[in-house]
Amino acid sequence: MASLRQLLDSLGREQRRNQELLASLGFALRSYTNLGRFLELVPVIATRLVQAEGAVLVTFLFATSVVARSRARGRLYVIGARSGFSWSEVHRLHGQLLADLTGVAIETEQLQQEARRHERVERQLSIGAEIQAQLLPDHPPVIDGVDLAARCRPAFQVGGDYYDFIPTRPQLLGRRREQGRWALVMGDVMGKGVPAGLLMTLLRGMLRAEVLSGLPPDRILHDLNQLAQEDLAQSHRFVTLFYSDFDPRTRLLRYANAAHNPPLIWRRLRNAVDRLDAPGLLIGLQPEAQYGCAQIVLDPGDVVLYYTDGVTEASGLNGERFDEPRLVEALQSACRAGAGAQAILEHLYARLDRFVGSDRPQEDDASMVVLKVRDEVMLPHLPS
């Protein structure tokens, strides 16, 4: 009876010791900040759990796989060198438990590293989106006789859509600046995300420099195409761009198109929607591409809508595209109601959101600019 009691006491002490060892490893797993230190602790506890000894001359060698998410992360070896050492089922279970905890620790460390990497990328994207938002106009400029509204909705934090309002004579101030000629631009870099956003920023700088030359729209697109050729060729991307300039004194809108979606124009007198288009290739496709130039005089009440393909190619719940006919219908509805530029813009986005579904993510950047000639504007009476 005394021997049996001693054996039971010994087994109880061993069980408590093993529980304490496992509890200490569990605590280390919950609170460790250094994976290397944790991994150093595992073989020490494994040796004590199975009462093994490390020796140069290995008599018995046992191995247990370290696995996390069905992927092998390594092997845990327990070595016994003393005489009479045996590998029991309890030892196997303890070894497997240690191996599993080690796999959890390794997987947790990798997940934390991945999360930190994503956080860094997210911060960089946020900074990029902030910079890009600063490059796009905060609000449309004041141009004599017209009402303007604009919005860009990128599919990601950084997008490839581009619109701009550029004074052709930036040295003018005040009223003279409002009555001067302005460039109105809408473009789209092939693709989405950071690469498209970087190319858009590069293109913006080139275009703003070109506008100062005072050349007509077709010459500006020709020169821009040559300037951007090398950068676009290296990126294997192209750019669509609609460039126009507007003279408030004559209401003359001149334009050239580098394969962009032709803007829509609602003519109030005819209550009809037309397209503004001119021949031209993508920016970056051919070094010596030529571009056509067209012009139109806007009448009081006319509305011009510039937009990117993210609007017309947006897909609805049934897989259908929004397409140009729906955009034309929505534009006519808002224009007939006599809405201002901002109200027209809000109406178009609301119509697009109803079609796509408010809870569905955008597939592409969607941008629109609305220009409306004020109804009270009349051309000056020219002497005969």
C-alpha positions in Angstrom: 0.0 0.0 0.0 2.9 2.4 0.8 4.5 1.6 -2.5 1.2 2.2 -4.4 0.7 5.5 -2.5 4.2 6.6 -3.4 3.6 5.7 -7.1 0.3 7.6 -7.2 2.0 10.6 -5.5 4.8 10.4 -8.1 2.3 10.2 -11.0 0.4 13.1 -9.5 3.5 15.3 -9.2 4.5 14.4 -12.8 1.0 15.3 -14.1 1.1 18.6 -12.2 4.6 19.3 -13.5 3.5 18.5 -17.1 0.4 20.7 -16.7 2.5 23.6 -15.4 4.9 23.2 -18.3 2.1 23.2 -20.8 0.5 26.2 -19.0 3.8 28.1 -19.2 4.0 27.4 -22.9 0.4 28.5 -23.4 1.1 31.7 -21.5 4.2 32.3 -23.7 2.1 31.7 -26.8 -0.5 34.3 -25.7 2.0 37.0 -24.7 5.1 36.5 -26.8 6.4 39.4 -28.9 9.5 37.6 -30.3 8.9 34.4 -32.3 12.6 33.4 -31.9 12.4 33.4 -28.1 9.2 31.3 -28.2 10.8 28.7 -30.5 13.8 28.5 -28.2 11.4 27.6 -25.3 9.7 24.8 -27.2 12.5 22.1 -27.2 13.3 22.9 -23.6 9.7 22.1 -22.5 9.5 19.1 -24.9 12.6 17.6 -23.3 11.1 18.0 -19.8 7.7 16.7 -20.8 9.0 13.4 -22.1 12.0 13.4 -19.7 14.4 13.0 -22.6 18.0 14.0 -22.7 20.1 15.6 -25.4 23.3 13.8 -26.3 25.9 13.7 -29.1 25.4 10.0 -29.4 21.7 9.6 -30.3 20.2 6.2 -29.3 16.6 6.9 -30.1 15.2 9.7 -32.4 11.6 10.6 -32.7 10.1 13.4 -34.9 6.7 15.1 -34.9 5.6 17.4 -37.8 4.9 21.1 -37.1 1.8 21.9 -39.3 -0.3 25.0 -39.6 -3.3 25.3 -42.1 -2.3 22.0 -43.6 1.2 23.3 -44.5 4.3 21.8 -43.0 6.2 24.5 -41.0 9.0 22.3 -39.7 9.7 19.2 -37.5 10.0 18.9 -33.7 12.6 16.3 -32.7 12.8 14.7 -29.2 16.0 12.9 -28.4 16.6 10.3 -25.7 20.0 9.0 -24.9 19.7 7.3 -21.5 19.2 3.6 -21.1 15.6 2.5 -20.8 14.1 5.5 -22.5 10.8 4.7 -24.2 8.4 6.7 -26.4 4.9 6.3 -25.0 1.5 7.3 -26.3 1.5 10.1 -23.7 4.8 11.3 -24.9 3.5 11.3 -28.5 0.4 13.3 -27.5 2.6 15.8 -25.6 5.0 16.1 -28.5 2.1 16.6 -31.0 0.5 19.3 -28.7 3.8 21.2 -28.6 4.2 20.9 -32.3 0.6 22.2 -32.8 1.2 25.1 -30.5 4.5 25.9 -32.4 2.6 25.8 -35.7 0.0 28.3 -34.3 2.8 30.6 -33.2 4.5 30.5 -36.6 1.2 31.1 -38.4 0.3 33.9 -36.0 3.6 35.6 -36.7 3.2 35.4 -40.4 -0.3 36.7 -40.2 0.9 39.6 -38.1 3.7 40.4 -40.6 1.1 40.2 -43.4 -1.2 42.6 -41.5 1.7 45.0 -40.9 2.6 44.9 -44.6 -1.0 45.6 -45.5 -1.1 48.5 -43.1 2.0 50.0 -44.7 0.4 49.6 -48.2 -2.8 51.0 -46.9 -1.0 54.1 -45.5 0.8 54.6 -48.8 -2.5 54.2 -50.8 -4.1 56.7 -48.5 -1.3 59.2 -49.0 -1.5 58.6 -52.8 -5.2 59.1 -52.8 -4.8 62.3 -50.8 -2.2 63.6 -53.2 -4.3 62.7 -56.2 -7.4 64.3 -54.7 -5.4 67.5 -54.3 -4.4 67.4 -58.0 -8.0 67.2 -59.1 -9.8 70.5 -58.8 -11.5 71.0 -55.4 -14.3 72.8 -57.1 -14.9 74.1 -60.7 -13.5 77.6 -61.5 -15.7 80.6 -62.1 -16.1 81.0 -65.9 -18.2 83.8 -67.2 -21.6 82.8 -68.4 -21.5 79.1 -67.5 -22.3 76.8 -64.6 -19.9 74.0 -63.8 -20.0 70.8 -61.7 -17.6 67.9 -61.5 -17.0 64.7 -59.5 -14.6 61.7 -59.7 -15.5 58.4 -58.0 -12.5 56.1 -58.1 -13.1 52.3 -57.9 -10.0 52.1 -55.6 -8.4 54.7 -53.4 -6.2 55.8 -56.3 -7.8 56.0 -59.8 -6.9 56.6 -63.4 -9.6 59.1 -64.3 -8.7 62.7 -64.9 -10.5 65.9 -65.4 -9.2 69.4 -65.3 -10.1 73.1 -65.8 -7.0 75.0 -67.0 -6.8 78.7 -67.8 -5.0 79.3 -71.1 -3.7 82.6 -69.8 -3.1 82.0 -66.1 -1.5 85.4 -65.6 -5.0 87.0 -65.9 -6.8 87.8 -62.6 -10.3 88.5 -61.5 -12.9 89.3 -64.1 -10.4 89.1 -67.0 -9.6 85.6 -65.9 -13.3 84.6 -65.8 -13.8 85.9 -69.3 -10.6 84.3 -70.7 -10.4 81.0 -72.6 -10.4 77.9 -70.5 -9.4 74.3 -71.3 -11.8 71.6 -70.1 -10.3 68.1 -70.1 -11.5 64.6 -69.4 -9.2 61.6 -69.6 -8.9 58.0 -68.6 -5.7 55.9 -68.2 -6.0 52.3 -69.1 -6.4 50.2 -65.9 -7.1 51.1 -62.3 -5.3 51.6 -59.0 -1.8 53.0 -58.3 -0.2 52.5 -61.8 -3.0 54.3 -63.5 -3.0 57.0 -60.9 0.7 57.6 -61.3 0.4 57.9 -65.1 -2.5 60.2 -64.7 -0.4 62.5 -62.5 2.4 62.5 -65.1 0.0 63.2 -67.9 -1.6 66.1 -66.0 1.8 67.9 -65.6 2.6 67.4 -69.3 -0.9 68.7 -70.4 -0.8 71.8 -68.2 2.5 72.7 -69.7 1.1 72.2 -73.3 -2.0 74.4 -72.6 0.3 77.4 -72.0 1.4 77.2 -75.6 -2.0 78.5 -76.8 -2.2 76.0 -79.6 -5.6 74.7 -80.9 -6.9 71.4 -79.4 -5.6 69.1 -82.2 -2.1 70.4 -81.9 -2.1 70.1 -78.1 -3.1 66.4 -78.4 -0.5 65.8 -81.1 2.3 67.3 -79.0 1.1 65.5 -75.8 1.1 62.2 -77.6 4.7 62.7 -78.6 5.8 63.8 -75.1 4.1 60.9 -73.4 5.1 58.3 -75.9 8.1 56.9 -74.1 6.6 56.8 -70.6 3.4 55.1 -71.8 5.4 52.6 -73.9 7.4 51.5 -70.9 4.2 51.1 -68.8 2.3 49.2 -71.7 -0.7 51.5 -71.1 -2.6 54.0 -73.2 -4.7 57.0 -72.4 -8.0 58.3 -73.8 -8.4 62.0 -73.6 -11.0 64.6 -74.7 -9.5 68.1 -74.9 -11.6 71.2 -75.4 -11.3 74.9 -74.9 -14.1 77.4 -74.3 -14.2 81.1 -75.0 -16.9 82.7 -72.8 -17.1 85.9 -75.0 -18.1 84.0 -78.1 -19.4 80.7 -76.5 -17.2 78.9 -79.0 -16.2 75.4 -77.8 -13.3 73.9 -79.8 -12.4 70.2 -79.2 -10.2 67.3 -80.2 -10.6 63.7 -79.1 -8.0 60.9 -78.5 -10.5 58.0 -78.6 -12.3 59.1 -75.4 -16.0 58.7 -74.9 -17.5 61.6 -76.9 -19.2 64.1 -74.6 -23.0 64.5 -74.8 -24.5 67.9 -75.6 -28.1 68.7 -74.9 -29.3 71.5 -77.3 -32.1 73.3 -75.5 -33.7 74.8 -78.7 -34.0 71.3 -80.3 -34.5 69.4 -77.0 -32.1 66.8 -78.4 -28.9 65.2 -77.4 -25.9 65.1 -79.8 -22.3 63.7 -79.4 -19.2 65.8 -79.7 -16.6 63.8 -81.5 -13.5 64.2 -83.7 -11.1 61.6 -85.2 -8.0 60.6 -83.2 -6.1 57.7 -81.8 -5.3 56.8 -78.2 -2.4 58.8 -76.5 0.7 56.6 -76.6 -0.4 54.3 -79.4 1.5 55.9 -82.4 4.2 58.5 -82.3 2.9 60.5 -85.3 -0.8 60.2 -84.7 -2.9 63.0 -86.1 -6.0 64.5 -84.5 -9.0 66.3 -85.9 -10.4 69.5 -84.6 -14.0 70.5 -84.5 -16.0 73.4 -83.0 -19.5 74.4 -81.9 -21.1 77.6 -80.6 -23.1 76.9 -77.5 -26.5 78.5 -77.0 -28.1 79.7 -73.7 -29.4 76.7 -71.8 -27.2 74.1 -73.6 -25.6 71.5 -71.4 -22.4 69.5 -72.1 -21.6 66.3 -70.3 -18.1 65.0 -70.2 -17.7 61.4 -68.7 -15.5 58.4 -68.5 -16.3 54.8 -69.6 -16.7 53.8 -65.9 -20.2 55.4 -66.2 -21.5 53.7 -69.3 -19.8 50.4 -68.6 -21.1 50.0 -65.1 -23.0 46.8 -64.7 -26.3 46.3 -63.1 -27.7 43.4 -61.0 -28.7 41.5 -64.1 -25.2 41.9 -65.8 -26.5 44.6 -68.2 -24.3 47.7 -68.8 -25.6 51.2 -68.0 -24.7 52.2 -71.6 -25.0 55.5 -73.4 -28.8 55.4 -74.1 -29.6 55.3 -70.4 -27.1 58.2 -69.8 -28.8 60.2 -72.6 -32.2 59.6 -71.1 -31.1 60.6 -67.6 -29.4 63.7 -69.0 -32.5 64.8 -71.0 -34.7 64.3 -67.9 -32.5 66.6 -65.8 -32.0 69.2 -68.5 -35.7 69.5 -69.4 -36.4 70.1 -65.7 -34.2 73.2 -65.9 -31.8 72.0 -63.3 -28.4 73.6 -62.7 -25.1 71.9 -63.3 -24.7 70.5 -59.8 -28.3 69.3 -59.7 -27.8 67.6 -63.1 -24.6 65.9 -61.8 -26.4 64.7 -58.7 -29.3 63.3 -60.8 -26.9 61.4 -63.1 -25.0 59.8 -60.2 -28.3 58.9 -58.4 -29.6 57.3 -61.6 -26.3 55.3 -62.0 -26.4 54.2 -58.3 -30.0 52.9 -58.7 -29.0 50.9 -61.7 -25.8 49.4 -60.2 -27.1 49.0 -56.7 -25.9 51.1 -53.8 -24.3 48.2 -51.9 -22.3 46.9 -54.8 -18.7 48.0 -55.3 -17.6 50.0 -58.4 -15.8 48.0 -61.1 -14.2 51.1 -62.6 -13.5 54.7 -61.9 -16.6 56.9 -62.8 -16.2 60.6 -63.5 -18.5 63.3 -64.9 -18.2 67.0 -65.6 -21.3 69.1 -66.4 -21.1 72.5 -68.2 -24.3 74.5 -68.6 -24.6 77.8 -70.4 -26.6 80.1 -68.3 -30.0 81.0 -69.8 -29.6 84.8 -69.4 -26.4 84.9 -71.4 -26.8 86.7 -74.8 -24.2 87.3 -77.5 -23.2 91.0 -77.8 -24.9 92.9 -80.6 -22.3 93.3 -83.3 -22.4 96.4 -85.5 -23.2 95.9 -89.2 
